[in-house]
């Protein structure tokens, strides 16, 4: 519970469970509270009867939006508050469980205005037109998708197809363009509506069926009577599908398993009482086994562990005694970390300040401004900011990017960073490698090759690594003052004086020298 | 008294009590600005008086420099005449002295005026007669005295002053006005000079003094140990990384082994192995960074588990679960993403060959999510994550682990637990910690991995999984309000952060 407003007789509740849509409505929360507080026993929603409504499903919907489930809830006559609650349930379910209406979406209609059989079919975007909800003008399907606010928001779910889903009744009147919008004539529900048709369409049969159950169960909480409808799919040998399916599912729960997982010693009877409060009618089937009923709308119950969590919540987890695990294990840092720590220690001893910079940066920083050519780097598909579009392949640019903001700060500036870089393997299989590197920069009026080489030598001598520096050229560095660091035949890094054009490119004005190395394995035993 | 002040006082005393700033500078080796500063201090304290005098200084013109080197024209002509036997025609004399003919009247005029010779007018022209080499006169004395420098006119005796006037008129000398500052030591200043204790008061001890034993003979000048000194910038750990090191150390002492792993992962490792359905909202492009290049990686390294994970998503496989009930896509699984949560590293630990049971593993994981940077959001951030594996584990142990973290890592006074939801854990628990002055805070999420997570990976024991909001913990620890400060580019701030 988030807050309690006694004056307005209301409470706000935070619902974290994104797998628990049955409590995404006032009706659902009231139902859960009633059982939790012991005011009522959990009871499966009842199917009051069959309606005469038939739905014929067009096979052309196959690749577009193949599934539909419908039900008529009679005798509702909702209050303003009830309507508000249902609309909010519809929106929340379409958004989250329905994945922004892609996987499933809900529609409400005045059942009495609709003639059976419904046809769930496809319509030509330009030749089909109806008056969308809240409007007075007839619009073509394409106009709705391109101009109506709901069309603009959700049109992406269907716009790539040539023909779009369309729901019509026995007289050919349009009910809706799923999952975009209802018609203004049939799809407007108000406080005078006695009988409501609930319709769910979508791309996943289970999701569509589950959504319908949750919605009709919520309507039934206000006294509505649930009636089933019949869907006929055109596929060969397909049986009619009767919805909603209000049958409970049953799971066996092992008392000993539950006690082991909770670290508790509850007796079967205690567990049954707790399960009932959590909304699961249960009985003891054998000494260790409870037979637990999950009501049709409890779509979150996939496994025994889901029941065990409900059990723990019903019993209050704060009543469990925390206990540090009585197991003996040997702790330790990763070898990679140990190696980095050794290097950091020496660099700090040499007077260098450690830095932390983003590894997610942009080629503008780690390629263009360093005047190098380099194509194979890890680039994002969906960057959020132009300054964070790719993973860096080396560290030095990140350090210069920091130094450029510090030209007013006392020199000499001597800094280093140990951090991750991403290398893309050239084998074309898309494999990348996260490689930790170390880079150091010294910048001041007298910074130069000898100074940085001394640091490099000291660093590598400290870890006992044999190496050589051989002349090389690299456009970021000054020719004749740049060396490749070789360990045996392997190139492990570069050391040199930064090229004046690079220094200027970063808005710096003092001589600078740097090295960058792949983290070498520790040679000292 | 400052060292420079003493120097100035001593120098003034040694120079007889009064001296120009230039003289003091020459003697002390101090720059003018330093002397100016000292004299200001000293005059405020009444130890020195400043006098400003205006002087006229004279110096040679270009012509003057020529005569300085070669002699005045009248001298040169007189010498020629004398050397020629005492008589010569004026024009010949001027010519032989190397002077142009328009000098005739000037030269004859000066020789006559100075009384060095006579002009005899004859029918063949004017003859110049010089009977003896004239002695050096005042004009020449002044010229020699000035030489290459400037001297104040006031310093010259009256007769030479007259010579200067003449030479100025002849454009051989020029003059300029100059303001000169002089310092005069007062009796008070004299008294203030510290006694010269020994012959050698020195400022620095040398190796030679130490070895030779001379240190016994000298006296080291006392420093003002209270005065400010230049500041240094030592090499230090980055403040946030220092904090992460502390957290790592604590976890290691609690028996956790560190896990590391790649920042670029397949969606398979990042999400599928955690039983997050492939259309889960957290996998949309708004919540997860996908790679454009390279966009996919082979699932070959995971071929032993891909099938089981796929089955579990579809129908629960052998886990006893209903599964998510959708068609699993290997294509989707092979997409490359930037690691979006530290739990991906827990997956890495669980599928690693070296996994030990019982075992405790942790990771400080750099993670990425498509967020715009603001006071509370980073696009690249850290999570502390970990798992505990053992057949004996229960929810009570999960609470025990959380309680230990709250007390040891966050320094919390009290803890409480709330139910939570994650797709990959059940039961799931939120840790709330109470700290004096901060109140109750949400501190981390945790749970026991679902069998749908562990069983496809070949793990048959309960696995406790926990995550701590390590960035937020650091902000609380350092009273940082803006999360962007963790990756600040402000070197000054980084340098100023306290250690420990």
Interface residues (C-beta under 8 A of the other chain):
Chain A: X16 X17 X18 X19 X20 X96 X99 X102 X103 X204 X206 X260 X261 X262 X263 X264 X302 X303 X304 X305 X306 X308 X309 X312 X313 X317 X318 X320 X321 X322 X323 X324 X325 X326 X327 X328 X329 X330 X331 X332 X333 X334 X336 X337 X344 X347 X348 X349 X350 X351 X352 X353 X354 X355 X356 X357 X358 X359 X360 X377 X378 X379 X380 X381 X382 X383 X384 X385 X388 X391 X401 X402 X403 X405 X406 X409 X410 X413 X414 X415 X420 X422 X424 X429 X430 X431 X432 X433 X434
Chain B: X233 X234 X235 X236 X237 X238 X240 X241 X248 X251 X252 X253 X254 X255 X256 X257 X258 X259 X260 X261 X262 X263 X264 X279 X281 X285 X289 X290 X291 X292 X293 X294 X295 X296 X297 X298 X316 X319 X320 X321 X322 X323 X325 X326 X336 X338 X356 X358 X359 X360 X366 X368 X370 X371 X372 X373 X379 X380 X388 X390 X392 X393 X394 X395 X396 X397 X399 X400 X401 X402 X403 X404 X415 X416 X417 X418 X419 X420 X421 X423 X426 X427 X428 X429 X448 X450 X451 X452 X462 X464 X486 X487 X489 X490 X491 X492 X494 X495
